[in-house]
Amino acid sequence: MTENRSEMRLFDAKGNRLYLDAEERSAFLAAARDQDRKRRTFCETLFFTGCRLSEASGHHL
């Protein structure tokens, strides 16, 4: 029987970070606040929920 487990990783197979650090998250939120309402809402949804861009498929800005 094969066990299928999700594993939390900070880096991809090539050693690239998968997540933003605190400073980058703050910069993202600040930049989002300068956008029109539709884009700002989308960015804030990603920011405050932790939703990944790939998980928000179907959203077209």
C-alpha positions as a printed Julia matrix, in Angstrom:
61×3 Matrix{Float64}:
   0.0    0.0     0.0
   1.39   3.4    -1.0
   0.99   6.26    1.43
   0.28   9.65   -0.14
   1.48  12.44    2.17
   1.77  16.13    1.47
   5.03  17.48    2.67
   5.75  21.06    3.62
   8.83  22.33    1.84
  10.53  25.72    2.01
  12.58  25.15   -1.15
  11.91  23.51   -4.51
  14.09  20.77   -6.02
  16.47  23.42   -7.44
  16.92  25.16   -4.08
  14.65  28.15   -4.82
  12.53  29.49   -1.98
   8.84  28.7    -2.34
   7.51  31.4     0.01
   7.96  35.11    0.66
   9.63  36.36    3.82
   8.0   38.93    6.12
   9.55  41.93    4.36
   8.46  40.67    0.95
   4.91  40.02    2.22
   4.71  43.59    3.56
   5.94  44.99    0.24
   3.37  42.88   -1.63
   0.53  44.16    0.55
   1.7   47.78    0.19
   1.89  47.43   -3.59
  -1.56  45.81   -3.67
  -3.06  48.82   -1.9
  -2.0   51.01   -4.85
  -4.03  48.91   -7.32
  -7.61  49.25   -8.51
 -10.25  47.66   -6.29
 -10.49  44.37   -8.23
  -6.73  43.7    -8.2
  -6.35  44.92   -4.61
  -9.11  42.6    -3.43
  -7.58  39.65   -5.25
  -4.1   40.35   -3.81
  -5.48  40.88   -0.31
  -7.4   37.6    -0.59
  -4.15  35.81   -1.41
  -2.34  37.64    1.39
  -4.86  37.17    4.21
  -5.99  33.62    3.39
  -2.66  32.1     2.37
  -4.24  30.94   -0.87
  -1.63  30.21   -3.52
  -1.89  31.81   -6.94
  -2.11  28.34   -8.47
  -5.06  27.57   -6.16
  -6.91  30.68   -7.31
  -7.12  29.46  -10.91
  -9.96  30.82  -12.94
  -9.35  34.35  -11.68
  -8.51  36.6   -14.59
  -7.52  40.19  -13.94
